[in-house]
Structure formats: C-alpha cells, structure tokens
Amino acid sequence: MPKTIAIYLPQFHQVEENNRWWGQGFTDWVTVKNARPLFDGHRQPRVPADRNYYDLLQHDTMKRQAEMAAQYKVSGFCFYHYWFKDGRRILEKPAENLLKWTDINMPFCFSWANQTWARTWTNIPNSNAWVGADFENKDSNDSILLRQSYGGKKDWKEHFEYLLPFFKDSRYIYHDGKPLFLIYKPEYMFCLDNMMEYWKELAVENGLKGICVVTVRNNCRNWSQADYWLMQEFDYTFMPGERVRQNGVWTMHYEDTWEDALKRAYAQSDDKTFFGGFVDCDDTPRRGHRGVAITDASPGIFEKYYRKIAELASAKKSEFIFVNAWNEWGEGAYLEPDEDFGYGYLEAIQRVMEDMEQIDITRFRQEEKYQILECADSKGELISKEKYDKMRKYYRLLNKWVTNMENNRRIATVLEDLAIQNVAVYGMGDLGKHLINELKDSSICVKLCFDKTAEFLQGETKSSKEAELTGIDAIIVTPFMEYKEIRLLLKNIFDGMIISIEELVSECEIL
C-alpha cells in the first residue's frame, strides 16, 4: 500500500535574512496572524489548535510533530531544501537539528526548492501583504533576494557532500534502495541531467546504490536522469473548473480542483509516477487581494478524494503519495490541527490508510469519466490525446520564449553566464531556426548545426565525424520532447554539456 509523505515547510523560525527583508521577528506565522477575510465566507485568519504558533528550532516541537504524524498514519515528511550557488543556504536549521536529534523518529527526505527568492513571491511589487504601508526595507529595493544559480561540478560536489550525511541517516526515506531526492522546479535547471548524472556517480563512490531522483511537475517531459516524476496535486497554470473573482481574489471550488487532479492522474500516470494530494489552498495571507483561494474545503471532501488517489496509487503499485502539506499555513495547505476542523484532516488520512491496510487491490478499473481518449485540433479533426499533449507543450514553450524576448531575457545571456561561447545546435526544425536567429547577433557562436540525418550519430561512421565537435562547449537540443533519447545518442560522441532548449527557455524566465 502507498505511504503518505507530507510536504514540510521549515519557515517557522527566525533567520537573519527574513528579519532584514521583511522586518524583525518575521516568520510565516506573521503572515498567518495578520491575514483577514477578503470576501463573504472567506475563512481567514487560520488559527492553529491551542494557538500553537510553534518554533521549529525547539526540540519538543519537532518531536511532537513526529509523534502526531505516526499516530495518524503519515509515514514521513519531505522537507523543502534551499541551496544556492557557493553553498549559500537558508532555513536549513530544522533539518540539521533533526540530524543531531536522533531520538526523534521522523522519517524524512528532501525536495530542493530550486527557485530564485524574489520579493515578488508576494505578487505585490516592493511590498507585501502582511506589513503596513509604513514599512521600509532597510536593505534594498531590489526585487531579487537570493538568485538561484547552479555553477559547475565543483558546486555540485559541494552540494552533494552537504547532503550525504542526511542520505546516510537511518531515518532518510529510500526507494529502490536509494535515497529519495525531489527537485521542485526541474524546468529551471539547464544542467539537471548533467548534475544528477554526476551526483549518482558520487553516490556510488560513497557507498550508496545511487540516488532516486524525482522531478515535480504538472507536465511530463523526459529528463534522462529522472527516475520518477511526482504528479502535482493540481495545475496552477490551467486552473480547473469555474473561477470567480471575489474582491480581487481568484476563487475556485474544492471538488472541481480535486476532480481535475484525478482526471490528470488517471490519464497521465505511468509506472514511474508518484501521486500528489492536497489539503486546501489559500495564499491570500501572502498575496492579499492578488491571491488564489479554494472555497468549500472540508475534511470530509478531502477524505473522499484522498481515498480515490490512494486506491489509484495502490493499483499502480506506486509507493508514495505526497500531500501538500503538513504545515503550509501561509498557503492554507496544512494537515496540522486548527481551531475550525481540529484534527479532521489527519483523521481522514488515518481512516484511509487503515482501510487500505485491510484491502488488497489486485485489479483496478479506470473510471470512464476520467479517461481522455481524443481531442479536436484547430480544423475540428479528431486527434489522439498524445498528439494533443505534444501540441500543448510545444505552444506553451513558444509562448514562454516570445515572452522572454519581449522582456529582453535572452538565451545568449544564460549561455554567457555559463561561460559557453561555441555551441552546436541539434535539430533543424522551427525551434532550431528560431534559436539560430536569436543567437546570430550575440556573442555566442553557432559552429555546427545538425539533426537525426547526421551520419555521426550512427554506427561505424561516428568516429570519423567526432572531430566536427572539437571546440564545442555545449550542444543545444531543440526537439525537446525527444530530448532523453537524443541525449543518450549524443553522450556517445560528446563529453561536454548537453542542454535542452526547454531548459534554456525556462532559465531565461528567472533572469
């Protein structure tokens, strides 16, 4: 049967950076306490049971959380992990303390929240939803607080060596005999495949069988070094069901959101899928009138849908369900007890897990209403769901690319930051032509263009053509949906960096 792993936010303690950026004494409890109802029926502020505004640096706090999780059949926690170039870390103390507090039986793993930290996480430029208008940031007005950058092998090794003691802790969660490591925004990582390949080598060198890399995404793509993918609870880009603007806040119904999540789970999951569930969503404590709020959430409805996702996970022989979240109070996503529902959500998890222990699901019939068999193209002709998904991904990428260019966020800038000068472009379709056109007036030199018709990708002829890649710093692969297969071929003839165009476009978004 699947195990419930709850996403864990280590924000509930003071750090110097947050005091400087947001005011002395800031933790996420500040946002929670200062939240106010913004429309009729809006359930704010959320108040923890017994007004327990805890501090995660306290041993008793984490011990109580571990005991509560075990009591209600939550099998472990997935800590958000914040690591930046040159070993810069933030909010790391709860996990580091747990490593020392061996008496706390808290199974755990990490999800690398690999995003740039920006003032805009509040969606309110140069301000935020929880401090008054008279608050003045004494540091700077710069929108970027901590810029994410991945560096090269030296940086990757430093990061791995920091994580190694956690991986070797007896409480760390494993799958397939390997430590579980999630990457929250893989599309932001131009170097994901190269970095994870190196990490897996380091893992074996240090006595591990490897690393089980899990990418977190709503839209599946083929990273060669990703072992599994976590299907997020719902798609934030294409919000499901009817959306209603109430006093500036986008609202949507709880059941509609769960139905959409289940629809995608039935239609898109495979044998490399871990499933996701969610408690609730209301980020207005952080974003104010520009936030999103789900209405009508309750433990009873949650239990109904969590049971469905647990049955699907069991039928697919998927080991984990990742629930958002244990304690995302600022986004309204928490299993922890509050003054409105008490332990209701935890009790729902407990009932579902106990029932699953009694049921051996050997067969599972996908419900017809969740199957998406065919769609129509622009000409009104029926096309396969697979083709529809490819078209959607293609046009989504193009839209990102155009938006980046309009905002002067250029691929050349990303390559320059990586000290890449000479590139080869694989794939001479429309994306390849767009890329060459964008780079032609930059400092980046396109020295070689080729595609699947090139002889040196095949058999006996490859050795005679390898010289053509001499002096190339990186190969950019433009057929991004076939990237995994193409990368494997290219690795046979090229030792340098291989980058997907999708990764570069996504990296431009955070410039």
Residue pairs with C-beta under 8 A, 6 or more apart in sequence:
1 310
1 314
1 353
1 356
1 357
2 275
2 310
2 313
2 314
2 318
2 319
2 320
2 321
2 356
3 75
3 76
3 319
3 320
3 321
4 73
4 74
4 75
4 320
4 321
4 323
4 349
4 353
5 74
5 75
5 76
5 77
5 78
5 109
5 173
5 320
5 321
5 322
5 323
6 69
6 74
6 76
6 77
6 78
6 322
6 323
6 325
6 326
6 335
7 77
7 78
7 80
7 111
7 322
7 323
7 324
7 325
7 326
7 328
7 333
8 77
8 78
8 79
8 80
8 108
8 325
8 326
8 327
9 28
9 80
9 325
9 326
9 327
9 328
9 329
10 56
10 79
10 80
10 91
10 92
10 93
10 94
10 95
11 27
11 28
11 91
11 330
12 27
12 28
12 29
12 53
12 54
12 55
12 56
12 327
13 27
13 55
13 56
13 57
13 91
13 93
13 94
14 25
14 26
14 27
15 90
15 91
15 93
17 90
17 145
17 146
18 26
18 27
19 25
19 26
20 138
20 139
21 119
21 137
21 139
21 145
22 30
22 128
22 130
22 131
23 30
23 131
23 135
28 329
28 330
29 53
29 329
30 130
30 131
31 129
31 130
31 285
31 286
31 329
31 330
32 45
32 46
32 53
32 285
32 329
32 330
33 45
33 53
34 45
34 129
34 130
34 285
35 44
35 45
35 46
35 129
35 130
35 284
35 285
36 44
36 45
37 43
37 44
38 44
38 246
38 247
38 248
38 249
38 284
38 288
38 289
38 291
38 293
39 246
39 247
39 249
39 251
40 246
41 295
42 246
42 249
42 284
42 293
43 282
43 340
44 282
44 284
44 285
45 285
46 282
46 285
46 329
46 332
46 334
46 338
46 340
47 338
47 339
47 340
48 54
48 329
48 336
48 337
48 338
48 339
49 336
49 337
49 338
49 339
49 342
49 343
54 61
55 61
56 62
56 93
56 94
57 93
57 94
57 97
59 97
59 101
59 104
62 94
62 97
62 98
62 101
62 104
62 106
63 101
63 103
63 104
65 77
65 106
65 326
65 336
66 104
66 105
66 106
68 336
68 346
69 75
69 76
69 77
69 106
69 326
70 105
71 350
72 335
72 343
72 346
72 347
72 349
72 350
73 349
73 350
73 352
73 353
73 354
74 323
74 326
74 335
74 346
74 349
75 107
76 106
76 107
76 108
76 109
76 173
77 106
77 107
77 108
77 109
77 326
78 108
78 109
78 110
78 111
78 173
78 182
78 322
79 94
79 95
79 108
79 109
79 110
79 111
80 91
80 110
80 111
80 113
80 184
81 92
81 95
81 110
81 111
81 112
81 113
82 89
82 90
82 91
82 92
82 113
82 117
83 89
83 112
83 114
83 159
83 162
84 90
84 146
84 147
84 148
84 149
85 148
85 149
85 150
85 151
85 155
86 151
86 155
87 155
87 158
87 159
87 162
88 146
89 162
90 117
90 146
95 108
95 110
95 166
98 104
98 106
98 108
98 171
99 165
99 166
99 169
105 171
106 171
107 171
107 172
107 173
108 171
108 172
108 173
109 172
109 173
109 179
109 180
109 181
109 182
110 163
110 166
110 181
110 182
111 182
111 183
111 184
111 216
112 181
112 182
112 183
112 184
113 184
113 185
114 148
114 183
114 184
114 185
114 188
114 189
115 148
115 184
115 185
115 188
115 510
116 144
116 146
116 147
116 148
116 510
117 144
117 145
117 146
117 147
117 148
118 143
118 144
118 145
119 125
119 126
119 128
119 142
119 143
119 144
119 145
120 143
121 286
122 128
122 129
122 286
122 287
122 288
123 286
123 287
123 288
123 290
123 291
124 287
124 288
124 290
125 143
126 137
126 141
126 143
127 133
127 135
128 286
129 284
129 285
129 286
129 287
129 288
129 291
130 285
130 286
148 188
148 510
149 417
150 156
150 189
150 190
150 191
150 195
153 198
156 195
156 198
156 199
157 198
157 202
160 198
160 199
160 202
160 203
163 181
164 206
166 172
166 179
167 179
167 203
167 208
167 211
168 207
168 208
172 179
172 180
173 179
173 180
174 180
174 212
175 212
175 228
175 319
175 320
176 209
176 212
176 227
177 209
178 203
178 208
178 209
178 210
178 211
178 212
178 227
179 203
179 208
179 211
179 212
180 212
180 214
180 320
181 211
181 212
181 213
181 214
182 214
182 215
182 216
182 230
182 322
183 189
183 192
183 213
183 214
183 215
183 216
184 216
185 216
186 192
186 215
186 216
186 217
186 223
186 226
187 217
187 221
187 502
187 503
187 506
188 506
188 507
188 509
188 510
189 195
189 503
189 507
190 414
190 418
190 499
190 500
190 503
190 504
190 506
190 507
191 497
191 499
191 503
192 215
192 223
192 225
192 226
192 503
193 223
193 224
193 225
193 487
193 498
194 497
194 498
196 211
196 213
196 223
196 225
196 226
197 224
197 225
199 211
199 213
200 210
200 211
200 213
200 225
203 209
203 210
203 211
204 210
212 227
212 228
213 225
213 226
213 227
213 228
214 226
214 227
214 228
214 229
214 230
214 274
215 223
215 226
215 228
215 229
215 230
216 229
216 230
216 232
217 229
217 230
217 232
218 231
218 232
218 235
218 236
218 237
218 264
219 389
219 392
219 393
219 396
220 229
220 268
221 393
221 480
221 481
221 483
221 502
222 481
222 482
222 483
222 484
222 485
223 483
223 484
224 483
224 484
224 487
224 488
227 272
228 272
228 273
228 274
229 272
229 273
229 274
230 273
230 274
230 275
230 276
230 322
231 264
231 265
231 268
231 269
231 273
231 274
231 275
231 276
232 276
232 324
233 261
233 276
233 277
233 278
233 324
234 240
234 257
234 258
234 260
234 261
234 278
234 281
235 260
235 264
239 250
239 252
239 257
239 292
240 252
240 256
240 257
240 259
240 260
240 261
241 252
241 253
241 256
241 257
241 259
241 260
242 252
242 253
242 256
243 250
243 251
243 252
244 250
244 251
244 252
245 251
247 289
248 288
248 289
248 290
249 284
249 289
249 290
249 291
249 292
249 293
250 291
250 292
250 293
251 292
251 293
251 294
251 295
252 292
252 293
252 294
252 295
253 294
253 295
253 296
254 280
254 294
254 295
254 296
254 297
254 298
254 301
255 296
255 301
255 305
257 278
257 281
257 294
258 278
258 301
258 305
261 276
261 277
261 278
261 305
261 309
262 305
262 308
262 309
262 312
262 370
263 370
263 372
265 275
265 309
265 312
265 370
266 312
266 366
266 367
266 370
266 371
267 370
267 371
267 372
267 385
269 275
269 312
269 316
269 318
271 316
271 317
273 316
273 318
274 313
274 318
274 319
274 320
274 321
274 322
275 309
275 312
275 313
275 316
275 318
275 320
275 321
275 322
276 309
276 321
276 322
276 323
276 324
277 305
277 306
277 309
277 321
277 322
277 323
277 324
278 323
278 324
278 325
278 333
279 297
279 302
279 323
279 324
279 325
279 332
279 333
279 334
279 335
279 345
280 294
280 297
280 302
280 332
280 333
280 334
281 292
281 293
281 294
281 331
281 332
281 333
282 291
282 292
282 293
282 294
282 331
282 332
283 291
283 292
283 293
283 330
283 331
283 332
284 291
284 292
284 293
285 291
285 329
285 330
285 331
285 332
286 330
286 331
293 332
294 332
298 341
298 344
299 341
299 344
299 345
299 347
299 348
300 344
300 348
302 345
302 348
303 348
303 351
303 352
306 321
306 323
306 348
306 349
306 352
307 352
307 355
309 321
310 321
310 352
310 353
310 356
311 356
311 361
311 364
312 364
313 320
313 321
314 356
314 361
314 364
315 361
315 363
315 364
316 364
323 335
323 349
324 333
325 331
325 333
325 334
325 335
326 334
326 335
326 336
327 334
327 335
327 336
328 334
329 336
334 345
335 345
335 346
335 349
336 346
337 343
337 344
337 346
372 385
373 385
374 382
374 383
374 384
374 385
375 382
375 383
375 385
375 388
376 382
376 383
377 383
377 387
377 388
377 391
383 391
390 481
393 480
393 481
394 481
397 431
397 480
397 501
397 502
397 505
400 505
400 506
400 508
400 509
401 434
401 505
401 508
404 410
404 411
404 505
404 508
404 509
404 511
405 438
409 508
409 509
409 511
410 438
410 442
410 508
411 435
411 438
411 439
411 504
411 505
411 508
412 438
412 439
412 442
412 443
412 444
413 508
413 511
414 504
414 507
414 508
414 511
415 423
415 444
415 474
415 504
416 443
416 444
418 474
418 497
419 473
420 444
420 473
420 474
420 497
421 443
421 444
421 445
421 473
422 444
422 445
422 447
422 471
422 472
422 473
423 439
423 444
423 445
423 446
423 447
423 472
423 473
423 474
423 475
423 476
424 446
424 447
424 448
424 449
424 450
424 469
424 472
424 474
424 475
424 476
425 432
425 435
425 436
425 446
425 448
425 449
425 450
425 475
425 476
425 478
426 432
426 450
426 451
426 475
426 476
426 477
426 478
426 479
426 486
426 490
427 451
427 477
427 478
427 479
427 486
427 501
428 449
428 450
428 451
429 451
429 478
429 479
431 478
431 479
431 480
431 501
432 449
432 451
432 478
435 476
435 478
435 501
436 446
436 449
439 446
440 446
447 471
447 472
448 468
448 469
448 472
450 456
454 465
455 461
455 462
455 465
456 462
456 464
456 465
456 466
456 468
456 493
457 489
457 490
457 493
462 492
462 493
465 493
466 493
469 475
469 493
469 494
472 494
472 496
473 496
473 497
474 496
474 497
474 498
474 499
475 490
475 494
475 496
475 497
475 498
475 499
476 499
476 500
476 501
476 504
477 483
477 486
477 487
477 490
477 498
477 499
477 500
477 501
478 501
479 486
480 500
480 501
480 502
483 500
483 502
487 498
487 500
490 498
491 498
